[in-house]
């Protein structure tokens, strides 16, 4: 019964009734599935951002020429990201 009181009755075991346990298990499974879904969506969004950046840079370089190592380093500094190759 979902409308049963939450407080344990005198002498009653300290665990929820079976239907509440079932509901809690269902909620726990749902939380796991939602977590996996959120992770999959985040990974897909990251991939799409990387592809969009690669497409943009390819178009820019086709119009303006290849980026120099100095331009890439400045962009990394301006964006606050680590250099892909510290030797460059």
C-alpha angles and dihedrals in degrees: 000000000000092000094058115118116270094221115091115247120234108284092005119131115261096242131093120260117271094261091053091048089052091049091048092050090049091051091048091051090048090051091052092049092047090050091052091047092051090050092050092049091049091051092049092048091050091051092049091050091051091049092048091050092048091050092048093049092047090053093045093049091047089056101035106022133255118321114250123233089250092054091049092048091050091049090050091051092046092049094043095237129136119257113258090221117021090196092064 
